[in-house]
Amino acid sequence: MTISEKIFEILDAKGISQKELSIATNIPQSTISDWRKKKTNPASDKILAICDFLGVSPYQLLSNVKEEGTRTNKANYRIVVEGTEEDQLIEAYEGLDAKARARLLGYLEALKN
C-alpha cells in the first residue's frame, strides 16, 4: 500500500473529505486529487502536517501498520517525540541507577494489575 493510499484509507475511515484535508494542511486540493489519480505520494515536507491533522504518527503512516496496535512486522524500536510525556519518562528513567530502575519497573508492573 502506498502512503497516499493509507492517507485516503484514513480519510475514509474518519469521514474526512479531501477538501477538509486541503484546508487544514494548506495543500492544494488538486495536489491531493493527483495523489489518488496518479497514485503518487505526498512530498516529505507535507507528511507532518498530514499526520497532525489525521491524528496519526509519521510511523503509522509510513510503516507497515495495519491498524492501531497491529503491525505487519514487529518493530524493535519506538519513536518518541521530544517534549512529550513519554520523552519525559524516558529522560527520568535514564537518570536512575540500576536499583531505582528495577523498583520503577516493579511499580509499573503493579499498576498494570
Jmol script that loads the backbone (N, CA, C; Angstrom):
load data "model"
ATOM      1  N   MET A   1       0.849  -1.180   0.000  1.00  0.00           N
ATOM      2  CA  MET A   1       0.000   0.000   0.000  1.00  0.00           C
ATOM      3  C   MET A   1       0.891   1.239   0.000  1.00  0.00           C
ATOM      4  N   THR A   2       0.565   2.205  -0.843  1.00  0.00           N
ATOM      5  CA  THR A   2       1.346   3.435  -0.892  1.00  0.00           C
ATOM      6  C   THR A   2       0.942   4.362   0.253  1.00  0.00           C
ATOM      7  N   ILE A   3       1.752   5.364   0.480  1.00  0.00           N
ATOM      8  CA  ILE A   3       1.450   6.342   1.525  1.00  0.00           C
ATOM      9  C   ILE A   3       0.132   7.046   1.215  1.00  0.00           C
ATOM     10  N   SER A   4      -0.043   7.441  -0.035  1.00  0.00           N
ATOM     11  CA  SER A   4      -1.284   8.144  -0.388  1.00  0.00           C
ATOM     12  C   SER A   4      -2.508   7.241  -0.200  1.00  0.00           C
ATOM     13  N   GLU A   5      -2.368   5.949  -0.509  1.00  0.00           N
ATOM     14  CA  GLU A   5      -3.487   5.033  -0.274  1.00  0.00           C
ATOM     15  C   GLU A   5      -3.824   4.957   1.209  1.00  0.00           C
ATOM     16  N   LYS A   6      -2.806   4.955   2.056  1.00  0.00           N
ATOM     17  CA  LYS A   6      -3.052   4.956   3.502  1.00  0.00           C
ATOM     18  C   LYS A   6      -3.765   6.231   3.924  1.00  0.00           C
ATOM     19  N   ILE A   7      -3.344   7.360   3.351  1.00  0.00           N
ATOM     20  CA  ILE A   7      -3.983   8.638   3.682  1.00  0.00           C
ATOM     21  C   ILE A   7      -5.468   8.577   3.334  1.00  0.00           C
ATOM     22  N   PHE A   8      -5.791   8.110   2.126  1.00  0.00           N
ATOM     23  CA  PHE A   8      -7.196   8.046   1.719  1.00  0.00           C
ATOM     24  C   PHE A   8      -7.982   7.028   2.541  1.00  0.00           C
ATOM     25  N   GLU A   9      -7.341   5.959   2.938  1.00  0.00           N
ATOM     26  CA  GLU A   9      -7.981   4.978   3.804  1.00  0.00           C
ATOM     27  C   GLU A   9      -8.348   5.606   5.149  1.00  0.00           C
ATOM     28  N   ILE A  10      -7.422   6.391   5.712  1.00  0.00           N
ATOM     29  CA  ILE A  10      -7.674   7.067   6.987  1.00  0.00           C
ATOM     30  C   ILE A  10      -8.754   8.122   6.822  1.00  0.00           C
ATOM     31  N   LEU A  11      -8.683   8.891   5.737  1.00  0.00           N
ATOM     32  CA  LEU A  11      -9.711   9.900   5.475  1.00  0.00           C
ATOM     33  C   LEU A  11     -11.096   9.246   5.430  1.00  0.00           C
ATOM     34  N   ASP A  12     -11.205   8.159   4.690  1.00  0.00           N
ATOM     35  CA  ASP A  12     -12.492   7.460   4.575  1.00  0.00           C
ATOM     36  C   ASP A  12     -12.967   6.946   5.931  1.00  0.00           C
ATOM     37  N   ALA A  13     -12.057   6.350   6.688  1.00  0.00           N
ATOM     38  CA  ALA A  13     -12.420   5.786   7.996  1.00  0.00           C
ATOM     39  C   ALA A  13     -12.895   6.871   8.958  1.00  0.00           C
ATOM     40  N   LYS A  14     -12.328   8.054   8.833  1.00  0.00           N
ATOM     41  CA  LYS A  14     -12.686   9.149   9.750  1.00  0.00           C
ATOM     42  C   LYS A  14     -13.761  10.063   9.177  1.00  0.00           C
ATOM     43  N   GLY A  15     -14.196   9.784   7.964  1.00  0.00           N
ATOM     44  CA  GLY A  15     -15.233  10.600   7.340  1.00  0.00           C
ATOM     45  C   GLY A  15     -14.767  12.010   7.023  1.00  0.00           C
ATOM     46  N   ILE A  16     -13.519  12.144   6.643  1.00  0.00           N
ATOM     47  CA  ILE A  16     -12.922  13.447   6.331  1.00  0.00           C
ATOM     48  C   ILE A  16     -12.785  13.567   4.823  1.00  0.00           C
ATOM     49  N   SER A  17     -13.146  14.705   4.290  1.00  0.00           N
ATOM     50  CA  SER A  17     -13.051  14.916   2.846  1.00  0.00           C
ATOM     51  C   SER A  17     -11.662  15.411   2.453  1.00  0.00           C
ATOM     52  N   GLN A  18     -11.366  15.275   1.164  1.00  0.00           N
ATOM     53  CA  GLN A  18     -10.106  15.794   0.636  1.00  0.00           C
ATOM     54  C   GLN A  18     -10.049  17.309   0.825  1.00  0.00           C
ATOM     55  N   LYS A  19     -11.186  17.950   0.692  1.00  0.00           N
ATOM     56  CA  LYS A  19     -11.252  19.406   0.854  1.00  0.00           C
ATOM     57  C   LYS A  19     -10.869  19.806   2.282  1.00  0.00           C
ATOM     58  N   GLU A  20     -11.367  19.067   3.263  1.00  0.00           N
ATOM     59  CA  GLU A  20     -11.028  19.356   4.658  1.00  0.00           C
ATOM     60  C   GLU A  20      -9.530  19.180   4.902  1.00  0.00           C
ATOM     61  N   LEU A  21      -8.958  18.127   4.317  1.00  0.00           N
ATOM     62  CA  LEU A  21      -7.515  17.916   4.430  1.00  0.00           C
ATOM     63  C   LEU A  21      -6.771  19.069   3.787  1.00  0.00           C
ATOM     64  N   SER A  22      -7.231  19.499   2.639  1.00  0.00           N
ATOM     65  CA  SER A  22      -6.603  20.602   1.923  1.00  0.00           C
ATOM     66  C   SER A  22      -6.613  21.884   2.747  1.00  0.00           C
ATOM     67  N   ILE A  23      -7.746  22.210   3.307  1.00  0.00           N
ATOM     68  CA  ILE A  23      -7.880  23.443   4.100  1.00  0.00           C
ATOM     69  C   ILE A  23      -6.997  23.386   5.350  1.00  0.00           C
ATOM     70  N   ALA A  24      -7.025  22.254   6.029  1.00  0.00           N
ATOM     71  CA  ALA A  24      -6.286  22.120   7.286  1.00  0.00           C
ATOM     72  C   ALA A  24      -4.776  22.116   7.097  1.00  0.00           C
ATOM     73  N   THR A  25      -4.308  21.632   5.956  1.00  0.00           N
ATOM     74  CA  THR A  25      -2.866  21.469   5.745  1.00  0.00           C
ATOM     75  C   THR A  25      -2.277  22.480   4.756  1.00  0.00           C
ATOM     76  N   ASN A  26      -3.126  23.275   4.150  1.00  0.00           N
ATOM     77  CA  ASN A  26      -2.684  24.232   3.112  1.00  0.00           C
ATOM     78  C   ASN A  26      -2.062  23.538   1.908  1.00  0.00           C
ATOM     79  N   ILE A  27      -2.504  22.317   1.652  1.00  0.00           N
ATOM     80  CA  ILE A  27      -2.074  21.582   0.463  1.00  0.00           C
ATOM     81  C   ILE A  27      -3.190  21.762  -0.568  1.00  0.00           C
ATOM     82  N   PRO A  28      -2.848  22.223  -1.766  1.00  0.00           N
ATOM     83  CA  PRO A  28      -3.903  22.422  -2.774  1.00  0.00           C
ATOM     84  C   PRO A  28      -4.712  21.150  -3.009  1.00  0.00           C
ATOM     85  N   GLN A  29      -6.013  21.334  -3.175  1.00  0.00           N
ATOM     86  CA  GLN A  29      -6.900  20.198  -3.387  1.00  0.00           C
ATOM     87  C   GLN A  29      -6.507  19.435  -4.653  1.00  0.00           C
ATOM     88  N   SER A  30      -6.010  20.146  -5.647  1.00  0.00           N
ATOM     89  CA  SER A  30      -5.593  19.492  -6.890  1.00  0.00           C
ATOM     90  C   SER A  30      -4.409  18.554  -6.643  1.00  0.00           C
ATOM     91  N   THR A  31      -3.532  18.929  -5.728  1.00  0.00           N
ATOM     92  CA  THR A  31      -2.389  18.084  -5.384  1.00  0.00           C
ATOM     93  C   THR A  31      -2.868  16.803  -4.723  1.00  0.00           C
ATOM     94  N   ILE A  32      -3.799  16.944  -3.778  1.00  0.00           N
ATOM     95  CA  ILE A  32      -4.347  15.781  -3.080  1.00  0.00           C
ATOM     96  C   ILE A  32      -5.068  14.872  -4.075  1.00  0.00           C
ATOM     97  N   SER A  33      -5.802  15.465  -4.990  1.00  0.00           N
ATOM     98  CA  SER A  33      -6.501  14.697  -6.007  1.00  0.00           C
ATOM     99  C   SER A  33      -5.513  13.937  -6.897  1.00  0.00           C
ATOM    100  N   ASP A  34      -4.388  14.566  -7.217  1.00  0.00           N
ATOM    101  CA  ASP A  34      -3.351  13.898  -8.023  1.00  0.00           C
ATOM    102  C   ASP A  34      -2.804  12.664  -7.318  1.00  0.00           C
ATOM    103  N   TRP A  35      -2.678  12.722  -5.999  1.00  0.00           N
ATOM    104  CA  TRP A  35      -2.178  11.552  -5.267  1.00  0.00           C
ATOM    105  C   TRP A  35      -3.052  10.346  -5.569  1.00  0.00           C
ATOM    106  N   ARG A  36      -4.361  10.576  -5.582  1.00  0.00           N
ATOM    107  CA  ARG A  36      -5.293   9.466  -5.813  1.00  0.00           C
ATOM    108  C   ARG A  36      -5.282   9.035  -7.274  1.00  0.00           C
ATOM    109  N   LYS A  37      -5.381   9.985  -8.176  1.00  0.00           N
ATOM    110  CA  LYS A  37      -5.479   9.669  -9.603  1.00  0.00           C
ATOM    111  C   LYS A  37      -4.184   9.073 -10.147  1.00  0.00           C
ATOM    112  N   LYS A  38      -3.067   9.676  -9.783  1.00  0.00           N
ATOM    113  CA  LYS A  38      -1.782   9.266 -10.356  1.00  0.00           C
ATOM    114  C   LYS A  38      -1.030   8.277  -9.474  1.00  0.00           C
ATOM    115  N   LYS A  39      -1.646   7.936  -8.333  1.00  0.00           N
ATOM    116  CA  LYS A  39      -1.014   7.013  -7.376  1.00  0.00           C
ATOM    117  C   LYS A  39       0.384   7.490  -6.972  1.00  0.00           C
ATOM    118  N   THR A  40       0.483   8.794  -6.734  1.00  0.00           N
ATOM    119  CA  THR A  40       1.742   9.363  -6.256  1.00  0.00           C
ATOM    120  C   THR A  40       1.632   9.615  -4.764  1.00  0.00           C
ATOM    121  N   ASN A  41       2.743   9.931  -4.141  1.00  0.00           N
ATOM    122  CA  ASN A  41       2.781  10.171  -2.702  1.00  0.00           C
ATOM    123  C   ASN A  41       3.065  11.630  -2.413  1.00  0.00           C
ATOM    124  N   PRO A  42       2.636  12.105  -1.243  1.00  0.00           N
ATOM    125  CA  PRO A  42       2.925  13.490  -0.876  1.00  0.00           C
ATOM    126  C   PRO A  42       4.425  13.708  -0.692  1.00  0.00           C
ATOM    127  N   ALA A  43       4.840  14.947  -0.908  1.00  0.00           N
ATOM    128  CA  ALA A  43       6.236  15.311  -0.666  1.00  0.00           C
ATOM    129  C   ALA A  43       6.517  15.200   0.828  1.00  0.00           C
ATOM    130  N   SER A  44       7.748  14.920   1.158  1.00  0.00           N
ATOM    131  CA  SER A  44       8.125  14.695   2.562  1.00  0.00           C
ATOM    132  C   SER A  44       7.821  15.886   3.454  1.00  0.00           C
ATOM    133  N   ASP A  45       7.854  17.098   2.915  1.00  0.00           N
ATOM    134  CA  ASP A  45       7.582  18.275   3.744  1.00  0.00           C
ATOM    135  C   ASP A  45       6.105  18.405   4.111  1.00  0.00           C
ATOM    136  N   LYS A  46       5.253  17.587   3.537  1.00  0.00           N
ATOM    137  CA  LYS A  46       3.809  17.623   3.834  1.00  0.00           C
ATOM    138  C   LYS A  46       3.397  16.565   4.857  1.00  0.00           C
ATOM    139  N   ILE A  47       4.235  15.574   5.075  1.00  0.00           N
ATOM    140  CA  ILE A  47       3.869  14.426   5.907  1.00  0.00           C
ATOM    141  C   ILE A  47       3.482  14.828   7.328  1.00  0.00           C
ATOM    142  N   LEU A  48       4.276  15.681   7.975  1.00  0.00           N
ATOM    143  CA  LEU A  48       3.972  16.041   9.367  1.00  0.00           C
ATOM    144  C   LEU A  48       2.637  16.763   9.491  1.00  0.00           C
ATOM    145  N   ALA A  49       2.343  17.665   8.557  1.00  0.00           N
ATOM    146  CA  ALA A  49       1.057  18.374   8.602  1.00  0.00           C
ATOM    147  C   ALA A  49      -0.105  17.401   8.403  1.00  0.00           C
ATOM    148  N   ILE A  50       0.073  16.456   7.498  1.00  0.00           N
ATOM    149  CA  ILE A  50      -0.966  15.457   7.246  1.00  0.00           C
ATOM    150  C   ILE A  50      -1.177  14.590   8.484  1.00  0.00           C
ATOM    151  N   CYS A  51      -0.081  14.124   9.070  1.00  0.00           N
ATOM    152  CA  CYS A  51      -0.179  13.278  10.266  1.00  0.00           C
ATOM    153  C   CYS A  51      -0.842  14.024  11.412  1.00  0.00           C
ATOM    154  N   ASP A  52      -0.455  15.279  11.595  1.00  0.00           N
ATOM    155  CA  ASP A  52      -1.024  16.085  12.673  1.00  0.00           C
ATOM    156  C   ASP A  52      -2.541  16.205  12.491  1.00  0.00           C
ATOM    157  N   PHE A  53      -2.976  16.521  11.292  1.00  0.00           N
ATOM    158  CA  PHE A  53      -4.401  16.675  11.027  1.00  0.00           C
ATOM    159  C   PHE A  53      -5.160  15.354  11.183  1.00  0.00           C
ATOM    160  N   LEU A  54      -4.561  14.267  10.704  1.00  0.00           N
ATOM    161  CA  LEU A  54      -5.245  12.970  10.764  1.00  0.00           C
ATOM    162  C   LEU A  54      -5.163  12.303  12.129  1.00  0.00           C
ATOM    163  N   GLY A  55      -4.288  12.818  13.001  1.00  0.00           N
ATOM    164  CA  GLY A  55      -4.150  12.230  14.329  1.00  0.00           C
ATOM    165  C   GLY A  55      -3.419  10.908  14.320  1.00  0.00           C
ATOM    166  N   VAL A  56      -2.464  10.763  13.401  1.00  0.00           N
ATOM    167  CA  VAL A  56      -1.642   9.559  13.346  1.00  0.00           C
ATOM    168  C   VAL A  56      -0.175   9.968  13.417  1.00  0.00           C
ATOM    169  N   SER A  57       0.668   9.048  13.800  1.00  0.00           N
ATOM    170  CA  SER A  57       2.090   9.338  13.849  1.00  0.00           C
ATOM    171  C   SER A  57       2.697   9.120  12.467  1.00  0.00           C
ATOM    172  N   PRO A  58       3.821   9.776  12.192  1.00  0.00           N
ATOM    173  CA  PRO A  58       4.509   9.500  10.928  1.00  0.00           C
ATOM    174  C   PRO A  58       4.838   8.015  10.800  1.00  0.00           C
ATOM    175  N   TYR A  59       5.176   7.380  11.914  1.00  0.00           N
ATOM    176  CA  TYR A  59       5.483   5.949  11.883  1.00  0.00           C
ATOM    177  C   TYR A  59       4.284   5.155  11.378  1.00  0.00           C
ATOM    178  N   GLN A  60       3.089   5.478  11.892  1.00  0.00           N
ATOM    179  CA  GLN A  60       1.888   4.760  11.461  1.00  0.00           C
ATOM    180  C   GLN A  60       1.638   4.956   9.969  1.00  0.00           C
ATOM    181  N   LEU A  61       1.862   6.169   9.489  1.00  0.00           N
ATOM    182  CA  LEU A  61       1.597   6.456   8.090  1.00  0.00           C
ATOM    183  C   LEU A  61       2.641   5.836   7.169  1.00  0.00           C
ATOM    184  N   LEU A  62       3.890   5.845   7.597  1.00  0.00           N
ATOM    185  CA  LEU A  62       4.979   5.434   6.716  1.00  0.00           C
ATOM    186  C   LEU A  62       5.394   3.974   6.851  1.00  0.00           C
ATOM    187  N   SER A  63       4.892   3.299   7.860  1.00  0.00           N
ATOM    188  CA  SER A  63       5.323   1.925   8.081  1.00  0.00           C
ATOM    189  C   SER A  63       4.228   0.939   7.707  1.00  0.00           C
ATOM    190  N   ASN A  64       4.463  -0.299   8.045  1.00  0.00           N
ATOM    191  CA  ASN A  64       3.523  -1.373   7.734  1.00  0.00           C
ATOM    192  C   ASN A  64       2.485  -1.561   8.832  1.00  0.00           C
ATOM    193  N   VAL A  65       1.916  -0.488   9.322  1.00  0.00           N
ATOM    194  CA  VAL A  65       0.903  -0.586  10.358  1.00  0.00           C
ATOM    195  C   VAL A  65      -0.432  -0.885   9.696  1.00  0.00           C
ATOM    196  N   LYS A  66      -1.075  -1.964  10.136  1.00  0.00           N
ATOM    197  CA  LYS A  66      -2.383  -2.316   9.601  1.00  0.00           C
ATOM    198  C   LYS A  66      -3.466  -1.479  10.267  1.00  0.00           C
ATOM    199  N   GLU A  67      -3.459  -1.454  11.571  1.00  0.00           N
ATOM    200  CA  GLU A  67      -4.443  -0.708  12.358  1.00  0.00           C
ATOM    201  C   GLU A  67      -3.808  -0.426  13.699  1.00  0.00           C
ATOM    202  N   GLU A  68      -4.456   0.336  14.522  1.00  0.00           N
ATOM    203  CA  GLU A  68      -3.892   0.725  15.810  1.00  0.00           C
ATOM    204  C   GLU A  68      -3.406  -0.494  16.574  1.00  0.00           C
ATOM    205  N   GLY A  69      -2.123  -0.509  16.874  1.00  0.00           N
ATOM    206  CA  GLY A  69      -1.557  -1.569  17.668  1.00  0.00           C
ATOM    207  C   GLY A  69      -1.229  -2.848  16.932  1.00  0.00           C
ATOM    208  N   THR A  70      -1.463  -2.908  15.639  1.00  0.00           N
ATOM    209  CA  THR A  70      -1.178  -4.117  14.893  1.00  0.00           C
ATOM    210  C   THR A  70      -0.224  -3.795  13.756  1.00  0.00           C
ATOM    211  N   ARG A  71       0.927  -4.427  13.762  1.00  0.00           N
ATOM    212  CA  ARG A  71       1.909  -4.197  12.709  1.00  0.00           C
ATOM    213  C   ARG A  71       2.083  -5.480  11.908  1.00  0.00           C
ATOM    214  N   THR A  72       2.394  -5.300  10.637  1.00  0.00           N
ATOM    215  CA  THR A  72       2.681  -6.484   9.842  1.00  0.00           C
ATOM    216  C   THR A  72       4.049  -7.028  10.207  1.00  0.00           C
ATOM    217  N   ASN A  73       4.958  -6.159  10.587  1.00  0.00           N
ATOM    218  CA  ASN A  73       6.286  -6.558  11.055  1.00  0.00           C
ATOM    219  C   ASN A  73       6.485  -5.945  12.435  1.00  0.00           C
ATOM    220  N   LYS A  74       6.883  -6.741  13.388  1.00  0.00           N
ATOM    221  CA  LYS A  74       7.080  -6.255  14.747  1.00  0.00           C
ATOM    222  C   LYS A  74       8.281  -5.328  14.785  1.00  0.00           C
ATOM    223  N   ALA A  75       8.095  -4.124  15.292  1.00  0.00           N
ATOM    224  CA  ALA A  75       9.193  -3.167  15.403  1.00  0.00           C
ATOM    225  C   ALA A  75      10.013  -3.488  16.643  1.00  0.00           C
ATOM    226  N   ASN A  76      11.299  -3.235  16.561  1.00  0.00           N
ATOM    227  CA  ASN A  76      12.155  -3.446  17.721  1.00  0.00           C
ATOM    228  C   ASN A  76      12.648  -2.111  18.257  1.00  0.00           C
ATOM    229  N   TYR A  77      11.924  -1.050  17.949  1.00  0.00           N
ATOM    230  CA  TYR A  77      12.242   0.295  18.410  1.00  0.00           C
ATOM    231  C   TYR A  77      10.962   1.118  18.448  1.00  0.00           C
ATOM    232  N   ARG A  78      11.043   2.265  19.117  1.00  0.00           N
ATOM    233  CA  ARG A  78       9.921   3.198  19.168  1.00  0.00           C
ATOM    234  C   ARG A  78      10.431   4.588  18.877  1.00  0.00           C
ATOM    235  N   ILE A  79       9.598   5.399  18.296  1.00  0.00           N
ATOM    236  CA  ILE A  79       9.929   6.789  18.056  1.00  0.00           C
ATOM    237  C   ILE A  79       9.151   7.608  19.072  1.00  0.00           C
ATOM    238  N   VAL A  80       9.866   8.459  19.798  1.00  0.00           N
ATOM    239  CA  VAL A  80       9.242   9.290  20.815  1.00  0.00           C
ATOM    240  C   VAL A  80       9.501  10.745  20.462  1.00  0.00           C
ATOM    241  N   VAL A  81       8.452  11.526  20.475  1.00  0.00           N
ATOM    242  CA  VAL A  81       8.580  12.942  20.155  1.00  0.00           C
ATOM    243  C   VAL A  81       9.129  13.682  21.369  1.00  0.00           C
ATOM    244  N   GLU A  82      10.150  14.475  21.133  1.00  0.00           N
ATOM    245  CA  GLU A  82      10.795  15.221  22.203  1.00  0.00           C
ATOM    246  C   GLU A  82       9.800  16.172  22.872  1.00  0.00           C
ATOM    247  N   GLY A  83       9.854  16.218  24.196  1.00  0.00           N
ATOM    248  CA  GLY A  83       9.000  17.116  24.965  1.00  0.00           C
ATOM    249  C   GLY A  83       7.674  16.518  25.383  1.00  0.00           C
ATOM    250  N   THR A  84       7.356  15.318  24.931  1.00  0.00           N
ATOM    251  CA  THR A  84       6.102  14.679  25.309  1.00  0.00           C
ATOM    252  C   THR A  84       6.260  13.991  26.664  1.00  0.00           C
ATOM    253  N   GLU A  85       5.158  13.513  27.219  1.00  0.00           N
ATOM    254  CA  GLU A  85       5.221  12.789  28.484  1.00  0.00           C
ATOM    255  C   GLU A  85       6.100  11.549  28.362  1.00  0.00           C
ATOM    256  N   GLU A  86       5.989  10.868  27.238  1.00  0.00           N
ATOM    257  CA  GLU A  86       6.816   9.677  27.024  1.00  0.00           C
ATOM    258  C   GLU A  86       8.301  10.037  27.064  1.00  0.00           C
ATOM    259  N   ASP A  87       8.649  11.137  26.430  1.00  0.00           N
ATOM    260  CA  ASP A  87      10.037  11.604  26.420  1.00  0.00           C
ATOM    261  C   ASP A  87      10.496  11.929  27.844  1.00  0.00           C
ATOM    262  N   GLN A  88       9.640  12.581  28.612  1.00  0.00           N
ATOM    263  CA  GLN A  88       9.984  12.932  29.993  1.00  0.00           C
ATOM    264  C   GLN A  88      10.204  11.667  30.827  1.00  0.00           C
ATOM    265  N   LEU A  89       9.367  10.662  30.620  1.00  0.00           N
ATOM    266  CA  LEU A  89       9.526   9.408  31.350  1.00  0.00           C
ATOM    267  C   LEU A  89      10.853   8.733  31.005  1.00  0.00           C
ATOM    268  N   ILE A  90      11.187   8.724  29.743  1.00  0.00           N
ATOM    269  CA  ILE A  90      12.446   8.107  29.328  1.00  0.00           C
ATOM    270  C   ILE A  90      13.634   8.873  29.908  1.00  0.00           C
ATOM    271  N   GLU A  91      13.575  10.195  29.853  1.00  0.00           N
ATOM    272  CA  GLU A  91      14.658  11.013  30.416  1.00  0.00           C
ATOM    273  C   GLU A  91      14.826  10.718  31.906  1.00  0.00           C
ATOM    274  N   ALA A  92      13.706  10.648  32.631  1.00  0.00           N
ATOM    275  CA  ALA A  92      13.775  10.382  34.064  1.00  0.00           C
ATOM    276  C   ALA A  92      14.329   8.984  34.326  1.00  0.00           C
ATOM    277  N   TYR A  93      13.867   8.012  33.557  1.00  0.00           N
ATOM    278  CA  TYR A  93      14.340   6.628  33.702  1.00  0.00           C
ATOM    279  C   TYR A  93      15.842   6.537  33.461  1.00  0.00           C
ATOM    280  N   GLU A  94      16.311   7.211  32.432  1.00  0.00           N
ATOM    281  CA  GLU A  94      17.735   7.171  32.102  1.00  0.00           C
ATOM    282  C   GLU A  94      18.600   7.782  33.203  1.00  0.00           C
ATOM    283  N   GLY A  95      18.013   8.662  34.010  1.00  0.00           N
ATOM    284  CA  GLY A  95      18.748   9.302  35.098  1.00  0.00           C
ATOM    285  C   GLY A  95      18.823   8.470  36.368  1.00  0.00           C
ATOM    286  N   LEU A  96      18.147   7.334  36.381  1.00  0.00           N
ATOM    287  CA  LEU A  96      18.113   6.481  37.566  1.00  0.00           C
ATOM    288  C   LEU A  96      19.249   5.456  37.542  1.00  0.00           C
ATOM    289  N   ASP A  97      19.654   5.037  38.736  1.00  0.00           N
ATOM    290  CA  ASP A  97      20.630   3.948  38.801  1.00  0.00           C
ATOM    291  C   ASP A  97      19.890   2.617  38.608  1.00  0.00           C
ATOM    292  N   ALA A  98      20.613   1.532  38.486  1.00  0.00           N
ATOM    293  CA  ALA A  98      20.030   0.223  38.190  1.00  0.00           C
ATOM    294  C   ALA A  98      18.999  -0.206  39.229  1.00  0.00           C
ATOM    295  N   LYS A  99      19.286   0.053  40.508  1.00  0.00           N
ATOM    296  CA  LYS A  99      18.362  -0.351  41.576  1.00  0.00           C
ATOM    297  C   LYS A  99      17.048   0.430  41.471  1.00  0.00           C
ATOM    298  N   ALA A 100      17.141   1.727  41.237  1.00  0.00           N
ATOM    299  CA  ALA A 100      15.939   2.556  41.115  1.00  0.00           C
ATOM    300  C   ALA A 100      15.143   2.170  39.870  1.00  0.00           C
ATOM    301  N   ARG A 101      15.837   1.831  38.792  1.00  0.00           N
ATOM    302  CA  ARG A 101      15.147   1.384  37.579  1.00  0.00           C
ATOM    303  C   ARG A 101      14.344   0.113  37.851  1.00  0.00           C
ATOM    304  N   ALA A 102      14.953  -0.817  38.563  1.00  0.00           N
ATOM    305  CA  ALA A 102      14.265  -2.071  38.887  1.00  0.00           C
ATOM    306  C   ALA A 102      13.031  -1.800  39.740  1.00  0.00           C
ATOM    307  N   ARG A 103      13.145  -0.896  40.711  1.00  0.00           N
ATOM    308  CA  ARG A 103      11.995  -0.550  41.557  1.00  0.00           C
ATOM    309  C   ARG A 103      10.894   0.085  40.721  1.00  0.00           C
ATOM    310  N   LEU A 104      11.267   0.993  39.840  1.00  0.00           N
ATOM    311  CA  LEU A 104      10.285   1.664  38.994  1.00  0.00           C
ATOM    312  C   LEU A 104       9.545   0.650  38.117  1.00  0.00           C
ATOM    313  N   LEU A 105      10.279  -0.273  37.518  1.00  0.00           N
ATOM    314  CA  LEU A 105       9.643  -1.301  36.696  1.00  0.00           C
ATOM    315  C   LEU A 105       8.690  -2.158  37.528  1.00  0.00           C
ATOM    316  N   GLY A 106       9.058  -2.410  38.800  1.00  0.00           N
ATOM    317  CA  GLY A 106       8.166  -3.136  39.702  1.00  0.00           C
ATOM    318  C   GLY A 106       6.886  -2.360  39.966  1.00  0.00           C
ATOM    319  N   TYR A 107       7.008  -1.050  40.195  1.00  0.00           N
ATOM    320  CA  TYR A 107       5.829  -0.199  40.396  1.00  0.00           C
ATOM    321  C   TYR A 107       4.928  -0.229  39.153  1.00  0.00           C
ATOM    322  N   LEU A 108       5.546  -0.115  37.992  1.00  0.00           N
ATOM    323  CA  LEU A 108       4.760  -0.127  36.758  1.00  0.00           C
ATOM    324  C   LEU A 108       4.020  -1.440  36.573  1.00  0.00           C
ATOM    325  N   GLU A 109       4.682  -2.531  36.881  1.00  0.00           N
ATOM    326  CA  GLU A 109       4.047  -3.841  36.771  1.00  0.00           C
ATOM    327  C   GLU A 109       2.852  -3.938  37.716  1.00  0.00           C
ATOM    328  N   ALA A 110       3.018  -3.420  38.947  1.00  0.00           N
ATOM    329  CA  ALA A 110       1.925  -3.441  39.928  1.00  0.00           C
ATOM    330  C   ALA A 110       0.754  -2.568  39.471  1.00  0.00           C
ATOM    331  N   LEU A 111       1.031  -1.458  38.809  1.00  0.00           N
ATOM    332  CA  LEU A 111      -0.028  -0.570  38.326  1.00  0.00           C
ATOM    333  C   LEU A 111      -0.858  -1.203  37.216  1.00  0.00           C
ATOM    334  N   LYS A 112      -0.245  -2.081  36.445  1.00  0.00           N
ATOM    335  CA  LYS A 112      -0.973  -2.730  35.345  1.00  0.00           C
ATOM    336  C   LYS A 112      -2.034  -3.692  35.866  1.00  0.00           C
ATOM    337  N   ASN A 113      -1.877  -4.183  37.088  1.00  0.00           N
ATOM    338  CA  ASN A 113      -2.811  -5.181  37.632  1.00  0.00           C
ATOM    339  C   ASN A 113      -3.938  -4.564  38.372  1.00  0.00           C
TER     340      ASN A 113
END
end "model"
wireframe off; spacefill off
backbone 0.3
color backbone group
